[in-house]
Amino acid sequence: MDLLIKTKSEDIMEAEVLFVPVLEDEQAIKNTIKSLQYDDQAWVLDKMSKEKFTGKKDQILIMPDDEQVVIFIGTGQAAKLSVEDWRQIAGQVVAYLKRYSAQSIAMVASHWLKGNQNVRALTQAMAEGILLAGYDFDKYKKEDSSKIKLNLEKVFVLAKANQRVKLKQGWQVGLWLAEGTIKARDLVNEPASVMTPTYLARQAEQIAKVNKSISAKILEKAQVKKMGMNAFLAVDQGSSQVPKFIHLIYKPTGRTKDKIAIVGKGVTFDSGGLNIKTGDSMEQMKIDMGGAATVVGLFSVLAQLKPKVEVHGVIAACENMPSGAAIKPGDIVKNMQGKSIEIGNTDAEGRVTMADSLAYAQKQGISKVVDLATLTGAVMAALGTDYAGLFANDEKLAKGLLKAGDVSGENLWLLPLPLEYKKLNQSKVADIKNIPSTRYGGAITAALFLQEFIEEDVKWAHLDIAAPVYAEKPMNSYTPVGGVGFGVRTLFEWLNIL
């Protein structure tokens, strides 16, 4: 899909369709119609009036023409379009293209830059929205000959000559970020029979193989045991699948601004263990490696995006299965820091594996660590289906992630880490228990459990992505049903501002 920047209006007439965002403002609509130089502007406005098109969000008005079809898209905004508005409108463009085959489309930069002149962000959002909206995980489906295949080859943008470089730069970054997000989506959508710890480790190795600035270490069970990661191995012991401990390392060229770690929960299937889940609760537990998918998705494009920080990606990959060898309620295990954990419930396994992956990450000499985990159903009860819960021990780190989430269109909500709740994780027989003594505030007590394994001088943030990791229905115009790839774009935006 090529971006073609043109400076003369006649040069974009080659495109089959022109997409025009329209503010929900009468005068703005008149100005837009005037800019299109229709021979009969009054007729166009009359058609809009008859079809009650006022620019409300998601309204579509199609103006057929022998030379070029013009499609007006209502934005619902009265004054200014945000980066997320651009992304959403681009997704609507794809929704149209999925109904009507078109290989080339056109846009006018001034029509999109309503109150927001960040042209680099414009094309980045366009590329993200178009590529992500066109995603479909259909590798296991029989081919549907009646389905229109999205085959968009050219995107023409009419813009000023001095905007060309920034438009091109934004477009390329947007394509890379969308590709990384799609990689994460694919991993989440794979069935657990395919998405094993070994498969996940191979994905990491393949990324390192084709990128000189990235290396991969895969620690086998014997190595993990030697390092004292008995918490991780305890969760694994009920499964016939071999565990893999994955360590990806990206090193930038030139001066390194910082050294950080991103830790992803990598339980490739969670049955609940001996505290087995009900059938309905277990059906989608292939998604329990969503945090790991985000890490792999980000690293798949990190060498192209070239942040100026050294990044370590850490994943403890295993299954949580019931068997005669499985960990039992009441067992006590130790992580590699020597802290003992009482297992109150085998279905609270993710935090136990992460007790070791967080400890390992901190041994790499990092200054900041961000973890992503499908950790609790409680966060969904608190925030609903579209938000991830954010916890942090550092205000600046939290603000940076919130800002990055806002730019990327991925919803984060800051939740507290109240010291008085730490006692809820206390154990009578170990340093800490993996389930609290109350049924309330489960997302908070789970985050406090993880914090027990964070050293005092390390800045840490935890993203509980249990809700937005998988969309049961379309989340927005560019996020269809299935794996979302949540966090890839937010983490890049955050790395970029460090």
N, C-alpha and C positions, 0 to 999 in steps of 0.2 A: 504494500500500500504506500504509494508515493505522495508526498506533499509537494505541490507545485505552486510557488508564489508568483502571482501576476500583479502588475501595476496598472494595467489598462482593463476597463470593464469588458471590452469586446473579447479579451483573451480568455475569459472564463465561460464564454458562451458554448464552448465545446462540451462542457459538462451537461449531463442529462437532466439533473435536478439542482435547483438553487434552494438552499435552506435558509430561512430568515427568522431569527428569534424576534419576538414582538413583546414589548413591555405592556403591562396592563394599565395603559395610559392613553387617552384619546388623542392628545396632541403628539405623543411619541409615535403612535400608529400612523397619523397623517404624515409626519416627517419621514417615516420609513417608506411609505407609499410614494412620496415625492422623490425620494432618492433613487427609486427603481425606475423612474422616468416612464411610467405607463402613459400611453397616448390618451387614455380616458381614466384619469385618477378617480373621478366621481363614480364611475361604474364599479371600480374595485371596492371603494368604500361602501357603496350601496350593497354589494354582494356580501361584504363583511357584516353589515347591519342586518341583512335578511337572514344570515346564518348565525346571528347573535355571537359573532366572534369578537371578543373584547380583550383578548390577550391573557385570559385566565390560564393558570397553570394546566398544562397537558392539552389545551385546545389546539386543534389542527385545522388549517384551512388550505385546501389545495386549489391552486390557480393553474389550470391546464393551458398549455401554449404549444404551438407547432414547433417552436425553436427550443424552448426550455421550460420545464414545469417548475413553478415556484410554490414552495410549501412554507406557509407561515406557522410558526410554533409559539404558542402562548407560554410566557415564562412565569406569569403570576406576580412578577415584581413591578413595582411602580416607578423605581428610580435607578437601581443599580443591580448589576449581575455579579454574583460572586464566582469564585473558581468552581465551587460545587455546582452552581447553576449551569455553568458551561459543560461540566461533566454530565449532568443530568440531561441537558438538551442534546448532547452528542449521542447519548443512549437512545433518545427518542428518534433521532435520525436513523439509527440502526433498526429500530422497531418498524419504521416505514420501509426500509430497504428489505426487510425480511418478508414483507408482503408484496413488494414490487421490485423486480430485478433491475438494478442499476449498477453499472461498473464505474461511473464517475459522477462526482457531486461537486458543487461549488458553494462557497461561503464568502461573505464580504466582511472583512475584519471589523469595520466600523459598525456593522449591524450587531456584532457580538460584544464589542467593547463598550457597552452601555454603563458609564460611570466607573469603569475599571479599565485602566490603560496598561495593565501588565500583559503585554503581548506574548511573552515567553510562557507565562502561566496559562494563557488562552490555548495555545496549541498543545501544551502538555496535557491539559484537561481534555481537549478534543481527542487526542490520540488514546488516552486512557479510556474515555467513555466509549469510543467507537470499538476498540479492540475488546474491551471487557463485555460490552453489550452483545457482541457477536459470538461470545463463548457458548459452547454447547458440548457437554460430555456425552458423546454418543458412540463411543468406540465399541460398546457391547450391543448396540442396536442394529437391526437389519436396516439397510439403506431404504429411505422413503423417497421414491422417485417423484412424488408429487410435491415434495418440500422444496421451496425456493432456497437455494444455497447462496449465502452472502458471498459476493465476489467483487468487493470494492477494490478497485485498482488505483484510482486517482482521486485525490482531494485537492481541488483548486481553491486557493484563498486569494482574494483581491486585497492587497495591502499596499502601504507606502514602501518605497524602495529601502528606506532606512530601518524598516522593521524586519527585513528579510532574515538577517542573521539570528535574531532572538526567536523568531517564529520557527526557524529550522531547529534551533537548539532545543526549544521546548518540545517540539514534536518528537525528536529522537529520545529525549528523556522519558516522555510519556509512553512511547512504544516499549522501552525497556522495562519501565515499572509495570505496565500491563502484562508483559511477558512473564515477569517474576510472579505477579499475582496469579496468573493463569497456571503457572507451574505449581504453586501452592494449592490452587483449586483442584488440579488433576490429582495430586497426592491424596487430598482429603476424600475425593470422590471414588478412588480405587477401592474395591472390596478388600476386606481384611485378608482374604486368601491370597491376594497379590501383595498387598501392602504389609509385608512382614518386616521385622527389624533388619533382616538381611537385604531386602529390597530397598529400604530407606538408606541403608549404608552404601549401597551401590550407587544411589542417586548422588550422594555426597562425593563419592570417588569420581564419578563421571564429571562433575562440576570442576573438581580440582585438575582433572586430566586435561581439560580444554582451556584452563585459565592459569597462566604462569604466576599471577599474583595471589592465587589461592592454593592452599595445601589441605590435605585431609588426613587425619589420623583415625583409624578404626581400632578401638581397643576390644579385644576378645574377652571371653568370660574369665579365663585364667588371669589375664592382666588386670581386669577389673577387681577380681578377688584379691590379688596381691596388693592392690592399692587400698584395700579396706572398704570398698563400696558395698557393704553388706546390706544396706537398706535397699538399694537398687536391685541387688540379686535376690533379695527376699521376695519382692514382688514378682520377679521373673520365674521363680522356682516351680510354679504350678503349670508352666507351659512347656510344650515340646519344641517350640521355636527357640532358636539360639539368640540370646541377647546381644546387642551391639551398642557400644558406647562411641558416639560420633563426635569428633572435634574438627571443625572447619576453621581455617585461619586465613584471613585476608590481610595482606600487608601492602599499603600504598607505596608508590614510588615517591622519593623525596622525603621531606620532613613530615613526621607523624604528629598530628595535633593531640591525639589522645589514644587510649587503649581501653576498649570496652568489650563486654561480653553480652551476647544474646543467647538466652537459654530457652529451649522449647520442650515442653512436655511431649514425650514420644511413646505413649502407650498405644500401640498399633491396634489393639482390640482390648476392650475392657468388659469382661463378663461380670465383674464385681468380685471375682474370686469365690471363696467359700460363702461369703455374704452375697450370694448371687442375685443379680438383678432380675426383675420380672421381664417377660418377653418384650413388652412394649418399650421398657426402659433400655433394653439391650440392643434393639433393632438397629439403631444408628451409631453404635459404639465404635464403629470404624473411624469416626471423626475424632476420637480421643487423642490422636496424634496431630491435631490441628496446629498446636504451637510449634511442633517440629516441622510441619509443612511450611509454616511461615519462615522459619529459619532457612530451610533449604531453598524456598522460593526467592528470598532476598539474596542469598549467596549465588544463585544462578545468574544474577545480573549485576552483582556487586563490582566485578572487574570492569564492566562497561561504564557503570555510574561513577566509579573512581572517587569515593569519599576520601578525605584526608586523614581518616582515623584508622587505626588497626582494629579489626573486628574479629572476635572469637565466637563461633557458633557451637553451642554445646547441646547435645541430645543424648539422653539415656533411653534407648529404644528397647522395648520389650512388650510382651503381652501379659495381661492379668487374667489367668485362667484357673478354674477349679480342678484339682486332681488330688491324688493321695500325697503328692509332694508339696501341695500348695501351702502357703503361709496361713496360719490359723489365728483367729481372734484370741488375744491374750499373749501372743508371742512378743518377744522383745528383740529388736535388732539395733545395730549401731551403724551410723554413717561413717564416712572416711575421716570426719573430724573427731570421732570417738563419742559422739552424743547418742544416747540410747533413746529409742522410740518404742513406746508400747502400742501394739496394733489393736485398737479398739474395734475397728471395722475394716475388713479387707477391701471394701469398695471405696475407701479413702486412700487409694494407692498412689495417685499422681503426686501428691505432696511428699510421699515417702521416697519415690524415685528422685524427685527434685532435691531432696535433702543432700543427695550425693552429687547431682549435676551442678547445683549451685556451689557446693564446696569445691568441686573440681575447677569450676570457672574462676573462682577467686584465687586459686593457686597459680593462675597464669599471669598474675601481677597487674590485673585490670584495676581501673579506678571506678568504673561504673558497670552495673549489670542490670539488664532488663530481661525479665522472664515473661513468657507467654504460655498460658496453660488453660485448657478446658477443665477448670478445677472444680467448680461447684454449680449445682442447680440453683443454689441460693442466690447467686448473682442475677440469675434470670428472673427470679421472683422479685428482686429489688429493682431491676432496671429494664425488664422486658427483653424483647428479642433483638433489638438493633444496637444496643450499647454494650461496650466492654467496661468492666470495673477496673479502675486504676488505683493502685496503692503505691505509696512511695515514702521513703524515709528522708527525702530531700526535696525542699520546696522548688528549687530551681529545676531539678530534673523533672518533677511533675509538670511544671509550667511548660517546659520544652516539649514534652510528649503531648500535652493538651493542644499546644499550638500546632504541632505537626499533624495531629489527628484532625484538627479543624481544616488545615490546608488540604489534606488528602481526602476529606469527606468520610473518614472513619470515626464513628462516635465513641468518645471516651468520657467517663464520668468519674471524678475523683471521689473516693470513699476513704473513711478514716481508718487509722491504726491506733485505737484507744488502748493505752497501757493497762487500764483496769480490766480489759478483756483477756489479757494474757493468762490470767489465772484459770480461765475456762479450758485451757489446753493442758493443765497440769495432770501429771500421772502420779499415782501412789508408789509405783514400782520402777519408774524410768524417768529420764530427764524431761520427757514430753510425751503426750499421747496424740495419736493421729486423728482423733475425733474429739470435739469439745464436750463439755458436760451439759450443754444446752442445745436445743433444736433451733435456736434463734441466732441471727447474725452469722450464718454459716460462711458467707464469703469473707467476712472480716476475720473470723477465727482461723480460716484456712490461710489467709494472707499472713496472719500473725505467726502461724506455724512455720511458714517459709522464712519469715524474718528471723526466727531463732537460729538460722544457719547462715545469716549474713554477718560478716565481721564489722566491727565498729567503724572502721575508716572507709568502708565501701558504700558508695551511693547506689541505692537499689530501688527498682520499680517493678511491680508485678501487675501484669495485665491478665485478668480473668476473662477469657474470650469464649466462655462456654456458650453464650447466646449468639454472637455474630459469626461464629466459625462456620455455621451451616444455615442456609436460608431454606426454610420449609415452604416459603412462597417468595416470589420476587421481592427483594428488599428495596430496590429502586430501579430506575430505567436501565442501569448497566450491571445489575447484580441479579442474575436469574436464580432459579431453584438449584440448590446443591452447595458444594463447597464455595466459600466466599473468598478465601485467600486473605483474610483479614489480618492487617498489621504490616504487610510487606511495604506498602506505600508510606504508611505512617513512620515506620522505622527508618526508611530512607530519608524522609523529610527531616527527621530528628537528627540523624547522622550528619546531615548537610548543614545544620545550624550549630553543631558542637564547636 
